[in-house]
Amino acid sequence: MITLNNGVQIPQRGFGVFQVPPDDTQAAVEQALEIGYRHIDTAAAYNNEAGVGAAVRASGIPREELFVTTKLRNGEHGYESGLTAYDETLQRLGLDYADLYLLHWPNPAADRYVDSWRALEQIYIDERVRAIGVSNFLPEHLDRLAKEGEIVPAINQIELHPTYQQRELTELCRERSIAVTAYSPLGQGGDLDDPVLASIASDHGVTPAQVVLRWHLHRGHVVIPKSVNPERIRANFDLDGFDLSDDEVASITALENGNRLGNDPRTFAISQIR
């Protein structure tokens, strides 16, 4: 568990459902919950919130033992639209509340992320969500929220993997007590072919993916790997049987090469229409 800046605890190992087809989501999440995951990460833009909620309700696990993250899509930025979007998200989830609600992208071209943040602040003040945060926010976006907002984001969810670590941004988040969630934590699989990771994995009798995820945990990141493969879902959770030395952590950290895979938060403006 990681304790957020408002005292709420978030499981460090999460299960992401980005690009999981809506019809497959409930089964995948049910399997993840059975394995032991207690943190599920979805978004309105993924079009699979309903499957996540169905799995949560069907699991029989007490709601307070689960952590559900979801996000406001670009096309619903704004104060009133942000409030309405959260109501609609809860309806799709079939839940009374989300544990964490994020602004999915800053979408600076629309210049409405401050108004959207004020909506999230109101939802939090009304005790309808346990924590609020952002995703894909760069230093300039965080600086503006600090000047014009009232609440410090609890989390910034960003692309982060061995070959793209965004060190300046992660350090800024640490300075401001903003936790970091790594999406695409395995570099969408592309980072796993590096011989450094293969050697470390061989030494520990684990997979390169497990090595990378253990590296993330060592650095204090929340991780949300996505898979619909049962063996990989289990392996991505099974990270307790080994640890990395300081030298091994340093050798993985040295793999940084600026290899961004996703969109640029300064320019990404797609409305994410469902």
Salt bridges, closest charged atoms under 4 A:
ASP41 OD1 - LYS71 NZ 2.59
GLU49 OE1 - ARG92 NE 2.59
GLU76 OE1 - ARG73 NE 3.33
GLU76 OE2 - ARG274 NH2 3.68
ASP87 OD1 - ARG128 NH2 2.65
ASP99 OD2 - ARG63 NH2 2.81
ASP99 OD1 - ARG130 NH1 2.96
ASP111 OD1 - ARG144 NH1 2.59
ASP115 OD1 - ARG118 NH1 3.35
GLU140 OE2 - ARG266 NE 2.75
ASP143 OD1 - ARG176 NH2 2.52
GLU148 OE2 - ARG144 NE 2.83
GLU159 OE2 - HIS161 NE2 2.83
ASP191 OD2 - HIS161 ND1 2.88
ASP240 OD1 - ARG13 NH1 3.35
ASP240 OD1 - ARG214 NH1 3.88
ASP243 OD1 - ARG214 NE 3.71
GLU248 OE2 - HIS204 NE2 3.06
ASP264 OD2 - ARG260 NH2 3.59
